[in-house]
Amino acid sequence: MQLPVYLDYAASTPVDPAVLALMTDCLARPELAGNPAALGHAAGRVAQALVEKARAQVAALINARPDELVFTSGATESDNLAIIGVAQFREARGRHLVTALTEHKAVIESCRHLAARGWRITWLRPDADGLVAPAAVEAALEPDTVLVSLMQVNNETGVIQDIAAIGAICRRHAVLLHVDAAQGAGREPIDVRAQQIDLLSLSAHKLYGPKGVGALFIDQAHVRRVAPLLFGGGQERGLRPGTLATHQIAGMGEAFSLAAQRLPVEVAHTRALRDRLWTGLQQMPGVLLNGHVQQRSGHILNVSIEGVEGESLFYSLGELCVASGSACTSLANEASPVLRALGRSAALAQASIRFSFGRTTTAAEVDFALERVAQAVRKLRSFSPLRVAGG
Ligand SMILES: *Cc1c(COP(=O)(O)O)cnc(C)c1O
């Protein structure tokens, strides 16, 4: 077993070997190195064909049409373009948006950016299990609401929102629905038609593709257009100008195509590992599951541990690559706002570990993690003044 054991697939995944091979070809072979917009010669047309093949591969995973996808630098940019782009384009219709406290920073900060410029934002608080009730979304709609932005799979807890129910409500009220599916795509089924999703953000590196590339799905019939954030050469219908990064995009396409083929196997694999770890962790007293027991994705297990101090716990797990709360918030060393929104105390939010599993995770790695966590918790509790309710 290679140390440290990597259990942070929700933060990023290694590039699949088939993806790497394709990307290397795109970068190294002169006949593939044309600018996808230089259609006057063969190399440009080959590059364009690579981009268009990838567009179709990405579209297939979410049941969209290829021409409804705009390539971006990742889900962060897609979230920004969706939220700010819709808000600006529809400003005359209204300046109210609905989102949740448990969204990714890319959504939260895009909404804050708008709030600072006069838009009104309703921040929904989920139930203690992390679910946003569709009825709460409906109750939050106002006559001037233009957009609801809610994620499919939460990146910290793995909780899956009922997007189909929320989509039906938004459609009925003629409000657009944006879904951040960076964590969910390829791990849980997504169908933009069946779930009535108008805009959807995707990232390649959460799904065995390269970092630095993503896409935004924009439903042609319901959205038509969003205001661009960048200006330049008119690529991607002017919504995202700039020379398309053929190698990144081709890599994303290949990764998404592989993900579509492997989805059922992947789901079964990660679920089995997650359940194995959860069963093991429950042998210890004072281990609390964060997020809904059933309605959650197989690749994430998030627990809070009573009777230990968060930072000490994290530093005693040096042989494991795991996240404490989330990769983004751990930089700021604050208690995870997502877990706080679920009603966890600051201490319990801090004493949380997010384990996330992927294609190459083995049962032996999970058992190793379990042993290391149990060891660390025993040791920390032996000299901790904090009490454990269960034992
Ligand atoms: C990782 C992630 C993002 C950001 O994606 P990037 O491609 O890294 O910008 C946004 N939303 C969620 C839910 C994520 O998990």
The ligand as a MOL file (V3000), in Angstrom:
LIG
                    3D

  0  0  0     0  0            999 V3000
M  V30 BEGIN CTAB
M  V30 COUNTS 15 15 0 0 0
M  V30 BEGIN ATOM
M  V30 1 C -14.8390 21.1440 -6.9580 0
M  V30 2 C -16.1320 21.8150 -6.9650 0
M  V30 3 C -16.2990 23.0480 -7.5960 0
M  V30 4 C -15.1430 23.7910 -8.2290 0
M  V30 5 O -14.7180 23.1250 -9.3850 0
M  V30 6 P -13.3700 23.5760 -10.1080 0
M  V30 7 O -13.4290 22.8790 -11.4300 0
M  V30 8 O -12.2660 23.0810 -9.2380 0
M  V30 9 O -13.4000 25.0450 -10.2460 0
M  V30 10 C -17.5410 23.6340 -7.5790 0
M  V30 11 N -18.5740 23.0290 -7.0010 0
M  V30 12 C -18.4630 21.8430 -6.3880 0
M  V30 13 C -19.6610 21.2130 -5.7760 0
M  V30 14 C -17.2420 21.1930 -6.3430 0
M  V30 15 O -17.1430 20.0240 -5.7250 0
M  V30 END ATOM
M  V30 BEGIN BOND
M  V30 1 1 1 2
M  V30 2 1 2 3
M  V30 3 2 2 14
M  V30 4 1 3 4
M  V30 5 2 3 10
M  V30 6 1 4 5
M  V30 7 1 5 6
M  V30 8 2 6 7
M  V30 9 1 6 8
M  V30 10 1 6 9
M  V30 11 1 10 11
M  V30 12 2 11 12
M  V30 13 1 12 13
M  V30 14 1 12 14
M  V30 15 1 14 15
M  V30 END BOND
M  V30 END CTAB
M  END
